């Protein structure tokens, strides 16, 4: 397998994991804000250390109040996600298991961020 093929697989795995985690974040937001509802998805590109993740489907709410803690708000790149991706490569996370690894580390990051820095989604 060529290195560029590995990067393509890794970007797709990260895209799937991000979309799922953002969807779960929105579900929690909707539980905390019962006056609003889900409002589908919009697509955006996200620049990372391994290249641009294109066509990322980002969940949204009808009240426009939901903003994922995983994505930089109104920015096209994420240093934190790039660091996470590079860390996964450094520890040898295999492509087949990368969504699981990515999900675990991202949730740990969000939990840490929520507890230590008071950040929140929405």
Buried (B, 14 or more C-beta within 10 A) or exposed (E): EEEEEBBBBBBBBBBBBBBBBBBBBBEEBBEEBEEBEBBEBEEEEBBBBBBEBEEBBBBBBBBEEBBBBBBBEEEEEBEBBBEBBEEBBEEEBEBEEBBEBBBEBBEEBBEEBEEEEEEBBB
